[in-house]
Amino acid sequence: MSNAFDFDGLFAKDLPLPAAPWNGFPKYNFTGGHSDPDGIPVEKLIESATRVLRRRGKTLATYNIDSGPLGDAELRGYLADKLDRYRGFTPPIDNILITSGSHQALLLLFQTLINPGDTVICEALSYGAAIGALRGCGANLVPVRLDENALCTDHLSEILMNLRQKEIAPKFIYCMPTVQNPTSTVMPLDRRRVLLDISRDFGVPIIEDECYADLLWDAKWPLSLRGMTGSDHVIHVGSVSKYLSPALRLGYAAAPWPVLSRMLALKADGGTSALAQMVAAEFLRDHYDDHVAALNIRLKRKRDVLIRALEEQFGATAEFDVPPGGIYLWVKLPNGVATTKLAALALEEGVAFNPGPQWSVDPDAATHYLRLCFAYPSEEAIREGITKLAEVCHREFDVPARGANVSR
Ligand SMILES: Cc1ncc(COP(=O)(O)O)c(C=O)c1O
């Protein structure tokens, strides 16, 4: 009999379910938003860390180094300059809050803006953790359809009109116009204009999440929503995770001071890691362009390896649009293939992926979809993992048919 102290009776009410113990990564890991291990610029990070520690190391003696609670002034300065160069707007550095990942920026925004029972509009398929966090704040989510050009503005108009008739004023629209998660779609400029105009006419602000915007390979970057005229109702969120490292835990929000000051008051964590901020600022200032260009070549090649593997193993059974950037492929399997069940069975064979219902406001609408992240596994692991996945899928659901490797 164990005589360990029993904490169970002490827990607060309404806690989420306990986390499962971590058992290491599966051999073929297509889950989450991990980056490419061979895309991490280790040597250059060592040089940047050494240089910045020599130059600024003593500031680590204080909370928030010498920059105050908004975050390292050098990193905020770098980000303001990058947003100016690539995203079409130049926030004053005091309108940028550095957070521990952009997930924290989203949480702080949601806590700042949502009362239980409020209505929030988001894309029908969206970042799973944001769906969970919005619901955790008590929001009623109203999903907007997506097509190959991202959020459908006609549907948004219809929704806003219906809500107005019911005298419901939505708190905000949460969306990812530039490389959407999970569909990887990019909203063209003319649709961005319509989205801005509609949201402004209805008086509904937008939270624009540009977590993946740096990973656009072929197309030219469209302006961010916040970079377009008439966009001061847009709050812009970005991350260092996807183009440098998720483990650094660095993200940011660019917002007007009345919003930022409320977020800052909620961010009671003593500051985001100053060492991570210093090193990132030093590295990005010198190497951002070269690093991202090289990373994007790697990611595009992995996308192609994944597509080839799916075509060979699943044939026409797996349907998808070819992503122009990012790290995800959103795949549709035949109706009867329950991807939540498939995920559990595939995991027993060492293959992990995210089943569609995790990324859908209405889980029943995505039972036969799955999301594959192609950044983390090696090209060899992608090929082997998809072969195994097809075997499990065939065994359990009788698709793909054997010899399905017809070209799409
Ligand atoms: C759309 C989107 N936003 C935000 C995040 C949070 O990322 P991080 O906290 O690492 O910046 C993610 C992570 O996958 C994401 O997919």
The ligand as a Gaussian input file, in Angstrom:
#p B3LYP/6-31G(d) Opt

LIG

0 1
 C       -2.636000      29.629000     -35.370000
 C       -1.754000      29.526000     -34.167000
 N       -1.656000      30.586000     -33.353000
 C       -0.879000      30.540000     -32.265000
 C       -0.161000      29.412000     -31.932000
 C        0.682000      29.410000     -30.695000
 O        2.022000      29.224000     -30.979000
 P        3.166000      29.758000     -30.010000
 O        2.565000      29.917000     -28.657000
 O        4.226000      28.743000     -30.060000
 O        3.599000      31.084000     -30.588000
 C       -0.228000      28.278000     -32.751000
 C        0.525000      27.055000     -32.439000
 O        0.540000      26.073000     -33.104000
 C       -1.064000      28.339000     -33.895000
 O       -1.188000      27.311000     -34.721000

